[in-house]
Amino acid sequence: MHQLTLTIPEETVLALNVKPEQLQGEVLLAAAMKLYKLSKLSSKAAANASGYSQSFITFTTSKI
């Protein structure tokens, strides 16, 4: 598994209205959904990356 370190400004965290401990999950989900929408990841790969189900990924991305 690869690890990525991001520096996110405090105002971005505040704008997202999430607790700091929830930020990693939010960023992973957003990235997985975007990469799935761009056809860079399959729904299965996006689900694995985000920790959500394939059906959640496909349903949610169909709404955006």
C-alpha positions, 0 to 999 in steps of 0.5 A: 500500500502507498501512503500520501501526505497532504497539507490542507489549510485550516480554512479548508477543513473548517469549510468542509465542516468535518472533524479533523479525524474525519478528514482522511475519510472525506478526502479518500471518498472524494478522490475515489468518486472523482477517479471513478467518474473520470473512468480512472478507477473501476467501481470496485477499486474506488470502493476499496480505496474509500472503504465504501461499497461498490453500490454506494460509489456507483449510486452516489456518482450517478447523482453528481 
